[in-house]
Amino acid sequence: MACVFLSQLATGDKNIIIVGDLNFHLDKLENQDTVMIKSVLESFGMRQHIAEPTHVAGHILDLVISRDTYDTLSDFAISDPGFPDSSGNILRDHFSVVFYARAAKPASIRKTVQFRKLKSINISNFKEDIISSSNIQKAHEHADTDTLVEIYNNELAAILDKPHLCGLKPSLSVHRALGLPRSCTMKNTPDVCLNANGRGQN
């Protein structure tokens, strides 16, 4: 399953970051699972960045994986979050893994949209157009309710688009590309800090 997953990612043309608890002791270099994982990653052109223990028992269980041809990750730090419960006992067995990832600012999408000026609609013309509509007059020939609703909606939309009724007003809008949090202030290729759960921080 892991090979299928990695093969699908490896054939893409975008950079990738894989994070998570694989529950393998990668600090045990002679371990059969460790040897297999490293071999699979190398065969797909990927590398694992964490070299310090991420578990209280002294093992490397939490991994950060990326393509070995991209130098986008840096400043890896392993720390103990030390979250206590109400009795003061530390609630953790894994440490926190923090690193920086360089990411380009997504380009904004610009497009022109049109909307109807319904507040200025000419009600008299609107009524006349509905009454004189041949499509609506012939709608009773269809017994299917869905067809009747479709005819009615399409004809009303066509009537509302007529310039003499209410006209269309152009408007230019800019949409942010999806991907990075709105709170990130970015220029060119800034550093974005990712914590252990994969969320971005400034």
PyMOL CGO cylinders between C-alpha atoms (Angstrom):
from pymol import cmd
from pymol.cgo import CYLINDER

trace = [
    CYLINDER, 0.00, 0.00, 0.00, 2.83, 2.41, 0.90, 0.3, 1, 1, 1, 1, 1, 1,
    CYLINDER, 2.83, 2.41, 0.90, 4.55, 1.72, -2.43, 0.3, 1, 1, 1, 1, 1, 1,
    CYLINDER, 4.55, 1.72, -2.43, 1.36, 2.48, -4.35, 0.3, 1, 1, 1, 1, 1, 1,
    CYLINDER, 1.36, 2.48, -4.35, 0.90, 5.72, -2.41, 0.3, 1, 1, 1, 1, 1, 1,
    CYLINDER, 0.90, 5.72, -2.41, 4.49, 6.85, -2.96, 0.3, 1, 1, 1, 1, 1, 1,
    CYLINDER, 4.49, 6.85, -2.96, 4.46, 5.86, -6.63, 0.3, 1, 1, 1, 1, 1, 1,
    CYLINDER, 4.46, 5.86, -6.63, 1.44, 8.11, -7.23, 0.3, 1, 1, 1, 1, 1, 1,
    CYLINDER, 1.44, 8.11, -7.23, 3.19, 11.03, -5.55, 0.3, 1, 1, 1, 1, 1, 1,
    CYLINDER, 3.19, 11.03, -5.55, 6.54, 10.39, -7.21, 0.3, 1, 1, 1, 1, 1, 1,
    CYLINDER, 6.54, 10.39, -7.21, 5.08, 10.63, -10.72, 0.3, 1, 1, 1, 1, 1, 1,
    CYLINDER, 5.08, 10.63, -10.72, 3.70, 14.13, -10.07, 0.3, 1, 1, 1, 1, 1, 1,
    CYLINDER, 3.70, 14.13, -10.07, 5.57, 17.33, -10.88, 0.3, 1, 1, 1, 1, 1, 1,
    CYLINDER, 5.57, 17.33, -10.88, 4.89, 19.15, -7.61, 0.3, 1, 1, 1, 1, 1, 1,
    CYLINDER, 4.89, 19.15, -7.61, 6.87, 19.24, -4.41, 0.3, 1, 1, 1, 1, 1, 1,
    CYLINDER, 6.87, 19.24, -4.41, 5.45, 17.16, -1.56, 0.3, 1, 1, 1, 1, 1, 1,
    CYLINDER, 5.45, 17.16, -1.56, 5.82, 17.00, 2.22, 0.3, 1, 1, 1, 1, 1, 1,
    CYLINDER, 5.82, 17.00, 2.22, 4.77, 13.88, 4.13, 0.3, 1, 1, 1, 1, 1, 1,
    CYLINDER, 4.77, 13.88, 4.13, 4.59, 14.07, 7.92, 0.3, 1, 1, 1, 1, 1, 1,
    CYLINDER, 4.59, 14.07, 7.92, 3.34, 11.61, 10.50, 0.3, 1, 1, 1, 1, 1, 1,
    CYLINDER, 3.34, 11.61, 10.50, 3.97, 8.87, 13.02, 0.3, 1, 1, 1, 1, 1, 1,
    CYLINDER, 3.97, 8.87, 13.02, 4.98, 5.72, 11.11, 0.3, 1, 1, 1, 1, 1, 1,
    CYLINDER, 4.98, 5.72, 11.11, 5.56, 3.81, 14.35, 0.3, 1, 1, 1, 1, 1, 1,
    CYLINDER, 5.56, 3.81, 14.35, 8.81, 2.28, 13.06, 0.3, 1, 1, 1, 1, 1, 1,
    CYLINDER, 8.81, 2.28, 13.06, 12.07, 2.62, 14.99, 0.3, 1, 1, 1, 1, 1, 1,
    CYLINDER, 12.07, 2.62, 14.99, 14.14, 4.32, 12.29, 0.3, 1, 1, 1, 1, 1, 1,
    CYLINDER, 14.14, 4.32, 12.29, 16.97, 4.82, 14.78, 0.3, 1, 1, 1, 1, 1, 1,
    CYLINDER, 16.97, 4.82, 14.78, 17.61, 1.07, 14.64, 0.3, 1, 1, 1, 1, 1, 1,
    CYLINDER, 17.61, 1.07, 14.64, 19.57, 0.95, 11.40, 0.3, 1, 1, 1, 1, 1, 1,
    CYLINDER, 19.57, 0.95, 11.40, 19.78, -2.87, 11.32, 0.3, 1, 1, 1, 1, 1, 1,
    CYLINDER, 19.78, -2.87, 11.32, 16.01, -3.28, 11.79, 0.3, 1, 1, 1, 1, 1, 1,
    CYLINDER, 16.01, -3.28, 11.79, 14.36, -4.98, 8.80, 0.3, 1, 1, 1, 1, 1, 1,
    CYLINDER, 14.36, -4.98, 8.80, 11.52, -2.45, 8.66, 0.3, 1, 1, 1, 1, 1, 1,
    CYLINDER, 11.52, -2.45, 8.66, 13.96, 0.47, 8.82, 0.3, 1, 1, 1, 1, 1, 1,
    CYLINDER, 13.96, 0.47, 8.82, 16.01, -0.95, 5.96, 0.3, 1, 1, 1, 1, 1, 1,
    CYLINDER, 16.01, -0.95, 5.96, 12.85, -1.51, 3.90, 0.3, 1, 1, 1, 1, 1, 1,
    CYLINDER, 12.85, -1.51, 3.90, 11.51, 2.02, 4.48, 0.3, 1, 1, 1, 1, 1, 1,
    CYLINDER, 11.51, 2.02, 4.48, 14.80, 3.68, 3.57, 0.3, 1, 1, 1, 1, 1, 1,
    CYLINDER, 14.80, 3.68, 3.57, 15.08, 1.53, 0.46, 0.3, 1, 1, 1, 1, 1, 1,
    CYLINDER, 15.08, 1.53, 0.46, 11.54, 2.39, -0.65, 0.3, 1, 1, 1, 1, 1, 1,
    CYLINDER, 11.54, 2.39, -0.65, 12.10, 6.12, -0.10, 0.3, 1, 1, 1, 1, 1, 1,
    CYLINDER, 12.10, 6.12, -0.10, 15.36, 6.06, -2.06, 0.3, 1, 1, 1, 1, 1, 1,
    CYLINDER, 15.36, 6.06, -2.06, 13.74, 4.17, -4.94, 0.3, 1, 1, 1, 1, 1, 1,
    CYLINDER, 13.74, 4.17, -4.94, 11.10, 6.92, -5.26, 0.3, 1, 1, 1, 1, 1, 1,
    CYLINDER, 11.10, 6.92, -5.26, 13.58, 9.78, -4.96, 0.3, 1, 1, 1, 1, 1, 1,
    CYLINDER, 13.58, 9.78, -4.96, 12.57, 10.84, -1.45, 0.3, 1, 1, 1, 1, 1, 1,
    CYLINDER, 12.57, 10.84, -1.45, 14.37, 11.40, 1.81, 0.3, 1, 1, 1, 1, 1, 1,
    CYLINDER, 14.37, 11.40, 1.81, 13.54, 11.40, 5.51, 0.3, 1, 1, 1, 1, 1, 1,
    CYLINDER, 13.54, 11.40, 5.51, 14.81, 14.44, 7.44, 0.3, 1, 1, 1, 1, 1, 1,
    CYLINDER, 14.81, 14.44, 7.44, 14.44, 13.62, 11.14, 0.3, 1, 1, 1, 1, 1, 1,
    CYLINDER, 14.44, 13.62, 11.14, 17.61, 12.34, 12.79, 0.3, 1, 1, 1, 1, 1, 1,
    CYLINDER, 17.61, 12.34, 12.79, 16.79, 12.84, 16.50, 0.3, 1, 1, 1, 1, 1, 1,
    CYLINDER, 16.79, 12.84, 16.50, 14.53, 10.79, 18.77, 0.3, 1, 1, 1, 1, 1, 1,
    CYLINDER, 14.53, 10.79, 18.77, 10.90, 11.92, 18.68, 0.3, 1, 1, 1, 1, 1, 1,
    CYLINDER, 10.90, 11.92, 18.68, 9.61, 9.52, 21.36, 0.3, 1, 1, 1, 1, 1, 1,
    CYLINDER, 9.61, 9.52, 21.36, 10.19, 9.45, 25.11, 0.3, 1, 1, 1, 1, 1, 1,
    CYLINDER, 10.19, 9.45, 25.11, 11.67, 5.96, 24.75, 0.3, 1, 1, 1, 1, 1, 1,
    CYLINDER, 11.67, 5.96, 24.75, 14.43, 7.37, 22.56, 0.3, 1, 1, 1, 1, 1, 1,
    CYLINDER, 14.43, 7.37, 22.56, 13.23, 6.25, 19.12, 0.3, 1, 1, 1, 1, 1, 1,
    CYLINDER, 13.23, 6.25, 19.12, 12.63, 8.07, 15.84, 0.3, 1, 1, 1, 1, 1, 1,
    CYLINDER, 12.63, 8.07, 15.84, 8.95, 7.46, 15.08, 0.3, 1, 1, 1, 1, 1, 1,
    CYLINDER, 8.95, 7.46, 15.08, 7.73, 10.78, 13.67, 0.3, 1, 1, 1, 1, 1, 1,
    CYLINDER, 7.73, 10.78, 13.67, 8.98, 11.47, 10.16, 0.3, 1, 1, 1, 1, 1, 1,
    CYLINDER, 8.98, 11.47, 10.16, 9.18, 14.35, 7.70, 0.3, 1, 1, 1, 1, 1, 1,
    CYLINDER, 9.18, 14.35, 7.70, 9.62, 13.20, 4.10, 0.3, 1, 1, 1, 1, 1, 1,
    CYLINDER, 9.62, 13.20, 4.10, 10.17, 15.22, 0.91, 0.3, 1, 1, 1, 1, 1, 1,
    CYLINDER, 10.17, 15.22, 0.91, 11.69, 14.82, -2.54, 0.3, 1, 1, 1, 1, 1, 1,
    CYLINDER, 11.69, 14.82, -2.54, 15.47, 14.53, -2.44, 0.3, 1, 1, 1, 1, 1, 1,
    CYLINDER, 15.47, 14.53, -2.44, 15.78, 17.02, -5.33, 0.3, 1, 1, 1, 1, 1, 1,
    CYLINDER, 15.78, 17.02, -5.33, 14.02, 19.89, -3.51, 0.3, 1, 1, 1, 1, 1, 1,
    CYLINDER, 14.02, 19.89, -3.51, 15.73, 22.01, -0.86, 0.3, 1, 1, 1, 1, 1, 1,
    CYLINDER, 15.73, 22.01, -0.86, 12.56, 23.52, 0.60, 0.3, 1, 1, 1, 1, 1, 1,
    CYLINDER, 12.56, 23.52, 0.60, 12.72, 22.30, 4.22, 0.3, 1, 1, 1, 1, 1, 1,
    CYLINDER, 12.72, 22.30, 4.22, 15.05, 23.58, 6.92, 0.3, 1, 1, 1, 1, 1, 1,
    CYLINDER, 15.05, 23.58, 6.92, 15.57, 24.32, 10.63, 0.3, 1, 1, 1, 1, 1, 1,
    CYLINDER, 15.57, 24.32, 10.63, 14.23, 21.07, 12.03, 0.3, 1, 1, 1, 1, 1, 1,
    CYLINDER, 14.23, 21.07, 12.03, 13.73, 21.16, 15.79, 0.3, 1, 1, 1, 1, 1, 1,
    CYLINDER, 13.73, 21.16, 15.79, 12.60, 18.45, 18.21, 0.3, 1, 1, 1, 1, 1, 1,
    CYLINDER, 12.60, 18.45, 18.21, 11.15, 19.73, 21.48, 0.3, 1, 1, 1, 1, 1, 1,
    CYLINDER, 11.15, 19.73, 21.48, 9.11, 18.50, 24.41, 0.3, 1, 1, 1, 1, 1, 1,
    CYLINDER, 9.11, 18.50, 24.41, 5.76, 20.39, 24.53, 0.3, 1, 1, 1, 1, 1, 1,
    CYLINDER, 5.76, 20.39, 24.53, 5.32, 19.33, 28.15, 0.3, 1, 1, 1, 1, 1, 1,
    CYLINDER, 5.32, 19.33, 28.15, 1.53, 19.59, 28.37, 0.3, 1, 1, 1, 1, 1, 1,
    CYLINDER, 1.53, 19.59, 28.37, 0.46, 18.63, 31.92, 0.3, 1, 1, 1, 1, 1, 1,
    CYLINDER, 0.46, 18.63, 31.92, -2.90, 17.34, 33.09, 0.3, 1, 1, 1, 1, 1, 1,
    CYLINDER, -2.90, 17.34, 33.09, -4.80, 18.65, 36.13, 0.3, 1, 1, 1, 1, 1, 1,
    CYLINDER, -4.80, 18.65, 36.13, -2.54, 16.60, 38.41, 0.3, 1, 1, 1, 1, 1, 1,
    CYLINDER, -2.54, 16.60, 38.41, 0.66, 17.96, 36.88, 0.3, 1, 1, 1, 1, 1, 1,
    CYLINDER, 0.66, 17.96, 36.88, 1.52, 14.75, 35.00, 0.3, 1, 1, 1, 1, 1, 1,
    CYLINDER, 1.52, 14.75, 35.00, 2.99, 15.22, 31.53, 0.3, 1, 1, 1, 1, 1, 1,
    CYLINDER, 2.99, 15.22, 31.53, 0.53, 14.06, 28.87, 0.3, 1, 1, 1, 1, 1, 1,
    CYLINDER, 0.53, 14.06, 28.87, 2.79, 12.99, 26.06, 0.3, 1, 1, 1, 1, 1, 1,
    CYLINDER, 2.79, 12.99, 26.06, 4.88, 10.19, 24.69, 0.3, 1, 1, 1, 1, 1, 1,
    CYLINDER, 4.88, 10.19, 24.69, 5.90, 11.94, 21.46, 0.3, 1, 1, 1, 1, 1, 1,
    CYLINDER, 5.90, 11.94, 21.46, 7.90, 15.14, 21.09, 0.3, 1, 1, 1, 1, 1, 1,
    CYLINDER, 7.90, 15.14, 21.09, 6.98, 18.08, 18.88, 0.3, 1, 1, 1, 1, 1, 1,
    CYLINDER, 6.98, 18.08, 18.88, 8.58, 18.26, 15.42, 0.3, 1, 1, 1, 1, 1, 1,
    CYLINDER, 8.58, 18.26, 15.42, 8.87, 21.79, 13.98, 0.3, 1, 1, 1, 1, 1, 1,
    CYLINDER, 8.87, 21.79, 13.98, 10.41, 22.85, 10.68, 0.3, 1, 1, 1, 1, 1, 1,
    CYLINDER, 10.41, 22.85, 10.68, 10.28, 25.57, 8.03, 0.3, 1, 1, 1, 1, 1, 1,
    CYLINDER, 10.28, 25.57, 8.03, 9.03, 25.05, 4.50, 0.3, 1, 1, 1, 1, 1, 1,
    CYLINDER, 9.03, 25.05, 4.50, 9.64, 27.47, 1.66, 0.3, 1, 1, 1, 1, 1, 1,
    CYLINDER, 9.64, 27.47, 1.66, 6.51, 28.05, -0.44, 0.3, 1, 1, 1, 1, 1, 1,
    CYLINDER, 6.51, 28.05, -0.44, 5.74, 30.37, -3.32, 0.3, 1, 1, 1, 1, 1, 1,
    CYLINDER, 5.74, 30.37, -3.32, 2.82, 32.77, -2.94, 0.3, 1, 1, 1, 1, 1, 1,
    CYLINDER, 2.82, 32.77, -2.94, -0.15, 31.43, -4.92, 0.3, 1, 1, 1, 1, 1, 1,
    CYLINDER, -0.15, 31.43, -4.92, -1.19, 33.65, -7.80, 0.3, 1, 1, 1, 1, 1, 1,
    CYLINDER, -1.19, 33.65, -7.80, -4.49, 35.48, -7.47, 0.3, 1, 1, 1, 1, 1, 1,
    CYLINDER, -4.49, 35.48, -7.47, -7.23, 34.60, -9.93, 0.3, 1, 1, 1, 1, 1, 1,
    CYLINDER, -7.23, 34.60, -9.93, -8.80, 37.57, -11.71, 0.3, 1, 1, 1, 1, 1, 1,
    CYLINDER, -8.80, 37.57, -11.71, -12.06, 37.26, -13.57, 0.3, 1, 1, 1, 1, 1, 1,
    CYLINDER, -12.06, 37.26, -13.57, -14.94, 39.46, -14.65, 0.3, 1, 1, 1, 1, 1, 1,
    CYLINDER, -14.94, 39.46, -14.65, -18.42, 38.48, -13.53, 0.3, 1, 1, 1, 1, 1, 1,
    CYLINDER, -18.42, 38.48, -13.53, -21.81, 39.96, -14.36, 0.3, 1, 1, 1, 1, 1, 1,
    CYLINDER, -21.81, 39.96, -14.36, -24.85, 40.31, -12.14, 0.3, 1, 1, 1, 1, 1, 1,
    CYLINDER, -24.85, 40.31, -12.14, -28.39, 41.48, -12.74, 0.3, 1, 1, 1, 1, 1, 1,
    CYLINDER, -28.39, 41.48, -12.74, -29.54, 44.86, -11.41, 0.3, 1, 1, 1, 1, 1, 1,
    CYLINDER, -29.54, 44.86, -11.41, -32.73, 43.42, -9.93, 0.3, 1, 1, 1, 1, 1, 1,
    CYLINDER, -32.73, 43.42, -9.93, -33.47, 46.56, -7.88, 0.3, 1, 1, 1, 1, 1, 1,
    CYLINDER, -33.47, 46.56, -7.88, -34.03, 48.50, -11.10, 0.3, 1, 1, 1, 1, 1, 1,
    CYLINDER, -34.03, 48.50, -11.10, -36.17, 45.84, -12.77, 0.3, 1, 1, 1, 1, 1, 1,
    CYLINDER, -36.17, 45.84, -12.77, -39.14, 47.04, -14.84, 0.3, 1, 1, 1, 1, 1, 1,
    CYLINDER, -39.14, 47.04, -14.84, -42.01, 45.05, -13.31, 0.3, 1, 1, 1, 1, 1, 1,
    CYLINDER, -42.01, 45.05, -13.31, -44.46, 45.86, -16.13, 0.3, 1, 1, 1, 1, 1, 1,
    CYLINDER, -44.46, 45.86, -16.13, -42.07, 44.63, -18.82, 0.3, 1, 1, 1, 1, 1, 1,
    CYLINDER, -42.07, 44.63, -18.82, -41.26, 41.61, -16.70, 0.3, 1, 1, 1, 1, 1, 1,
    CYLINDER, -41.26, 41.61, -16.70, -44.93, 40.59, -16.50, 0.3, 1, 1, 1, 1, 1, 1,
    CYLINDER, -44.93, 40.59, -16.50, -45.45, 41.16, -20.21, 0.3, 1, 1, 1, 1, 1, 1,
    CYLINDER, -45.45, 41.16, -20.21, -42.43, 39.05, -21.14, 0.3, 1, 1, 1, 1, 1, 1,
    CYLINDER, -42.43, 39.05, -21.14, -43.64, 36.18, -18.96, 0.3, 1, 1, 1, 1, 1, 1,
    CYLINDER, -43.64, 36.18, -18.96, -47.17, 36.31, -20.42, 0.3, 1, 1, 1, 1, 1, 1,
    CYLINDER, -47.17, 36.31, -20.42, -45.90, 36.47, -23.99, 0.3, 1, 1, 1, 1, 1, 1,
    CYLINDER, -45.90, 36.47, -23.99, -43.29, 33.73, -23.56, 0.3, 1, 1, 1, 1, 1, 1,
    CYLINDER, -43.29, 33.73, -23.56, -44.06, 30.90, -25.98, 0.3, 1, 1, 1, 1, 1, 1,
    CYLINDER, -44.06, 30.90, -25.98, -41.98, 28.46, -23.96, 0.3, 1, 1, 1, 1, 1, 1,
    CYLINDER, -41.98, 28.46, -23.96, -44.00, 29.09, -20.81, 0.3, 1, 1, 1, 1, 1, 1,
    CYLINDER, -44.00, 29.09, -20.81, -47.27, 28.95, -22.76, 0.3, 1, 1, 1, 1, 1, 1,
    CYLINDER, -47.27, 28.95, -22.76, -46.31, 25.52, -24.13, 0.3, 1, 1, 1, 1, 1, 1,
    CYLINDER, -46.31, 25.52, -24.13, -45.02, 24.26, -20.78, 0.3, 1, 1, 1, 1, 1, 1,
    CYLINDER, -45.02, 24.26, -20.78, -48.39, 22.70, -19.92, 0.3, 1, 1, 1, 1, 1, 1,
    CYLINDER, -48.39, 22.70, -19.92, -47.74, 20.17, -22.69, 0.3, 1, 1, 1, 1, 1, 1,
    CYLINDER, -47.74, 20.17, -22.69, -45.17, 18.52, -20.43, 0.3, 1, 1, 1, 1, 1, 1,
    CYLINDER, -45.17, 18.52, -20.43, -46.52, 16.32, -17.67, 0.3, 1, 1, 1, 1, 1, 1,
    CYLINDER, -46.52, 16.32, -17.67, -43.14, 15.81, -15.98, 0.3, 1, 1, 1, 1, 1, 1,
    CYLINDER, -43.14, 15.81, -15.98, -42.72, 18.18, -13.02, 0.3, 1, 1, 1, 1, 1, 1,
    CYLINDER, -42.72, 18.18, -13.02, -38.93, 18.36, -13.34, 0.3, 1, 1, 1, 1, 1, 1,
    CYLINDER, -38.93, 18.36, -13.34, -39.24, 19.38, -17.00, 0.3, 1, 1, 1, 1, 1, 1,
    CYLINDER, -39.24, 19.38, -17.00, -41.78, 22.08, -16.13, 0.3, 1, 1, 1, 1, 1, 1,
    CYLINDER, -41.78, 22.08, -16.13, -39.49, 23.53, -13.44, 0.3, 1, 1, 1, 1, 1, 1,
    CYLINDER, -39.49, 23.53, -13.44, -36.50, 23.48, -15.78, 0.3, 1, 1, 1, 1, 1, 1,
    CYLINDER, -36.50, 23.48, -15.78, -38.44, 25.27, -18.55, 0.3, 1, 1, 1, 1, 1, 1,
    CYLINDER, -38.44, 25.27, -18.55, -39.74, 27.88, -16.11, 0.3, 1, 1, 1, 1, 1, 1,
    CYLINDER, -39.74, 27.88, -16.11, -36.29, 28.57, -14.59, 0.3, 1, 1, 1, 1, 1, 1,
    CYLINDER, -36.29, 28.57, -14.59, -34.54, 28.77, -17.96, 0.3, 1, 1, 1, 1, 1, 1,
    CYLINDER, -34.54, 28.77, -17.96, -37.18, 31.12, -19.40, 0.3, 1, 1, 1, 1, 1, 1,
    CYLINDER, -37.18, 31.12, -19.40, -37.09, 33.41, -16.37, 0.3, 1, 1, 1, 1, 1, 1,
    CYLINDER, -37.09, 33.41, -16.37, -33.30, 33.57, -16.57, 0.3, 1, 1, 1, 1, 1, 1,
    CYLINDER, -33.30, 33.57, -16.57, -33.48, 34.45, -20.28, 0.3, 1, 1, 1, 1, 1, 1,
    CYLINDER, -33.48, 34.45, -20.28, -36.09, 37.16, -19.61, 0.3, 1, 1, 1, 1, 1, 1,
    CYLINDER, -36.09, 37.16, -19.61, -34.03, 38.70, -16.80, 0.3, 1, 1, 1, 1, 1, 1,
    CYLINDER, -34.03, 38.70, -16.80, -31.01, 38.86, -19.10, 0.3, 1, 1, 1, 1, 1, 1,
    CYLINDER, -31.01, 38.86, -19.10, -32.83, 41.14, -21.56, 0.3, 1, 1, 1, 1, 1, 1,
    CYLINDER, -32.83, 41.14, -21.56, -31.22, 44.64, -21.58, 0.3, 1, 1, 1, 1, 1, 1,
    CYLINDER, -31.22, 44.64, -21.58, -34.55, 46.50, -21.52, 0.3, 1, 1, 1, 1, 1, 1,
    CYLINDER, -34.55, 46.50, -21.52, -35.59, 44.74, -18.31, 0.3, 1, 1, 1, 1, 1, 1,
    CYLINDER, -35.59, 44.74, -18.31, -32.78, 45.23, -15.81, 0.3, 1, 1, 1, 1, 1, 1,
    CYLINDER, -32.78, 45.23, -15.81, -29.55, 44.83, -17.75, 0.3, 1, 1, 1, 1, 1, 1,
    CYLINDER, -29.55, 44.83, -17.75, -26.27, 43.27, -16.66, 0.3, 1, 1, 1, 1, 1, 1,
    CYLINDER, -26.27, 43.27, -16.66, -23.62, 45.09, -14.66, 0.3, 1, 1, 1, 1, 1, 1,
    CYLINDER, -23.62, 45.09, -14.66, -19.97, 44.00, -15.06, 0.3, 1, 1, 1, 1, 1, 1,
    CYLINDER, -19.97, 44.00, -15.06, -17.80, 43.68, -12.01, 0.3, 1, 1, 1, 1, 1, 1,
    CYLINDER, -17.80, 43.68, -12.01, -14.11, 42.79, -11.62, 0.3, 1, 1, 1, 1, 1, 1,
    CYLINDER, -14.11, 42.79, -11.62, -13.32, 40.50, -8.74, 0.3, 1, 1, 1, 1, 1, 1,
    CYLINDER, -13.32, 40.50, -8.74, -10.07, 39.03, -7.43, 0.3, 1, 1, 1, 1, 1, 1,
    CYLINDER, -10.07, 39.03, -7.43, -10.03, 35.62, -5.76, 0.3, 1, 1, 1, 1, 1, 1,
    CYLINDER, -10.03, 35.62, -5.76, -7.20, 34.33, -3.60, 0.3, 1, 1, 1, 1, 1, 1,
    CYLINDER, -7.20, 34.33, -3.60, -5.77, 31.01, -4.67, 0.3, 1, 1, 1, 1, 1, 1,
    CYLINDER, -5.77, 31.01, -4.67, -6.37, 28.21, -2.21, 0.3, 1, 1, 1, 1, 1, 1,
    CYLINDER, -6.37, 28.21, -2.21, -3.56, 26.63, -0.24, 0.3, 1, 1, 1, 1, 1, 1,
    CYLINDER, -3.56, 26.63, -0.24, -2.03, 28.89, 2.38, 0.3, 1, 1, 1, 1, 1, 1,
    CYLINDER, -2.03, 28.89, 2.38, -3.73, 30.50, 5.38, 0.3, 1, 1, 1, 1, 1, 1,
    CYLINDER, -3.73, 30.50, 5.38, -4.92, 34.07, 4.86, 0.3, 1, 1, 1, 1, 1, 1,
    CYLINDER, -4.92, 34.07, 4.86, -2.90, 35.11, 7.91, 0.3, 1, 1, 1, 1, 1, 1,
    CYLINDER, -2.90, 35.11, 7.91, 0.41, 34.31, 6.18, 0.3, 1, 1, 1, 1, 1, 1,
    CYLINDER, 0.41, 34.31, 6.18, 2.21, 37.46, 5.03, 0.3, 1, 1, 1, 1, 1, 1,
    CYLINDER, 2.21, 37.46, 5.03, 4.21, 36.30, 2.03, 0.3, 1, 1, 1, 1, 1, 1,
    CYLINDER, 4.21, 36.30, 2.03, 6.62, 37.72, -0.54, 0.3, 1, 1, 1, 1, 1, 1,
    CYLINDER, 6.62, 37.72, -0.54, 8.19, 35.63, -3.29, 0.3, 1, 1, 1, 1, 1, 1,
    CYLINDER, 8.19, 35.63, -3.29, 9.31, 32.46, -1.47, 0.3, 1, 1, 1, 1, 1, 1,
    CYLINDER, 9.31, 32.46, -1.47, 8.83, 33.07, 2.28, 0.3, 1, 1, 1, 1, 1, 1,
    CYLINDER, 8.83, 33.07, 2.28, 9.35, 30.67, 5.14, 0.3, 1, 1, 1, 1, 1, 1,
    CYLINDER, 9.35, 30.67, 5.14, 6.26, 29.03, 6.51, 0.3, 1, 1, 1, 1, 1, 1,
    CYLINDER, 6.26, 29.03, 6.51, 6.56, 27.21, 9.81, 0.3, 1, 1, 1, 1, 1, 1,
    CYLINDER, 6.56, 27.21, 9.81, 4.74, 23.89, 10.06, 0.3, 1, 1, 1, 1, 1, 1,
    CYLINDER, 4.74, 23.89, 10.06, 4.09, 22.27, 13.39, 0.3, 1, 1, 1, 1, 1, 1,
    CYLINDER, 4.09, 22.27, 13.39, 3.58, 18.58, 14.13, 0.3, 1, 1, 1, 1, 1, 1,
    CYLINDER, 3.58, 18.58, 14.13, -0.06, 18.55, 13.00, 0.3, 1, 1, 1, 1, 1, 1,
    CYLINDER, -0.06, 18.55, 13.00, 0.77, 20.15, 9.65, 0.3, 1, 1, 1, 1, 1, 1,
    CYLINDER, 0.77, 20.15, 9.65, -0.78, 23.56, 10.31, 0.3, 1, 1, 1, 1, 1, 1,
    CYLINDER, -0.78, 23.56, 10.31, 0.93, 26.70, 9.18, 0.3, 1, 1, 1, 1, 1, 1,
    CYLINDER, 0.93, 26.70, 9.18, 2.28, 29.37, 11.49, 0.3, 1, 1, 1, 1, 1, 1,
    CYLINDER, 2.28, 29.37, 11.49, 3.77, 32.81, 10.84, 0.3, 1, 1, 1, 1, 1, 1,
]
cmd.load_cgo(trace, "trace")
